[in-house]
Amino acid sequence: MSNSSTDDSGPLLGPADIRELAGALGVRPTKQRGQNFVIDANTVRRIVRTAEVRPDDVVVEIGPGLGSLTLGLLEAADRVIAVEIDEALAAALPSTVAARLPGRADRFALVHSDAMHVTELPGPEPTALVANLPYNVAVPVLLHMLATFPSIDRTLVMVQSEVADRLAARPGNKVYGVPSVKANWYAEVKRAGAIGRNVFWPAPNVDSGLVSLVRRDKPVETSATRAEVFGVVDAAFAQRRKTLRAALAGWAGSAAAAEAALVAAGISPQARGEALTVEEFARIAEMREAGK
């Protein structure tokens, strides 16, 4: 493990600080909320650097926990808005910020809420999302934030390694699926590094990965709505071993209607969902609407 408790962590939290804060709050990380606190200042710096946080950024952070990453972001960004569901953690975070970065405390805002239900944030619009996402809700939270806040231009999230692989997968890859396509609707997605287990407390029994999402300059060109496109994606992967003709039968109303939409979209009815790009899913959605 990195010796961040003895190196110059500056205002950042080291292992001893984390345990002390948790002890004072009576906080035990819970599996139910997927809590694993980062205890290594060098990892925090690496995340901030990889996220390319700029001095004019308004960064939203989901699940700040005890504030390890929050402090690193606050050093680099113009302001940070942290969304925390846990009552004890949310209550303690402003005083941690005030104690360790007093000169930046007025640049910090806390939203005590479930990120899945957040539809507005205080202050200027967020330009970046940087978070160590709870493993059990990582994908839905990420997609919700990208959909709800179009001003978020750059995202860097730390997630379970296999979730990182799934988000960044390309068509034809065996882990390519619903998260890959939906993330790609909003952004160019790529793996941005691996994170070992020993930088967390408690150490998880899985590895973690960083995923970078840079919002597309131009949205996917389609006359179909996002909901219509995502409906095709969900149907195609609900039975991923089936051909699209069979998998989309329920969605289209019949196998024949599915075949007609596929042929009109220029896609083989014998293809499978894992071979298609987000643009191709959009074409299928358009063709069903056209055929109605």
C-alpha positions, 0 to 999 in steps of 0.5 A: 500500500502507498504510504500516503499517511507519511507522505505529504498528503497536504489537505488530502486524506490519508489512511489514518485520517479516513479511519479517524473521521469514520470512527468519530462519525461511527461510520462503517462502510456498508456493502448495501451502499457499495461504499469503499473509501479511497485512502490514498492521496496519490490515487486521488491526485491521479484521478483528478489529473486523468479527469483533466479538471480545469480551474474553471470547471464546475464538478459534480461528484456522486457519493463523496463519502468522507471526502477523499476525492472531494478535496482533490477536486476542490483544489483543482476546480472552480467549484464542486457540488457533492451528492451524498445519500448517506445522512451521517456522511452528508452532515460531516462533509462540509466541516471536513472541507472547511477544516482542510481547505478553508480557503475553498469552502465557499466553493463547495456545495452539498446535496443530501439526496439519492443521485438517481432522483437529482434533477437540479443542482445549486449554482452554475451548471456542472461542466464535469462529473468525477466520481468513485461510483458505488458499484451496485448503482454505477451504470444507472446513476451515470446514465441518469446524470448524463441525461439530466445534465447536458452541460456535463461535457467530461466525465471520469468515473471509477467503477468495478473493472468489469463494469468499466469494460462493459461501458467502454466495449465496442460492437462485436465484443462479448461484453458489449451490451446495454450500458455500452450502447447507452453510454455511447449515445451520449459520449465517446467512451474509453477505459482510462486506467486501472485502480488496485484494491489496496487504495480503498478501505475496506479493500473490495474483492474486485478490481476497479477501472477508470472510464472516461466519457467525453460528450459527443460534439454532435448528438446521434443523428436520428428522427427517433427519440432517445426513449425510442432508441433505448427501447430497441436496445433494451429489447435487442439485449433482453434475449441476446442469443437470439437473432434481432428478428426474434429478439425484436418481435415483441418490441415491433409487434411481430417477427415479421414487423421486426424483420421489415424494420430491420430490412428497411434500416439496412440491417440483417434480420439474422444479426445480433444486438452485440454487432450493432452501433448506436447509430444502427439501433437509431435507424431501426427505431426510425424504421418502426416509427415510419412503418406504423 
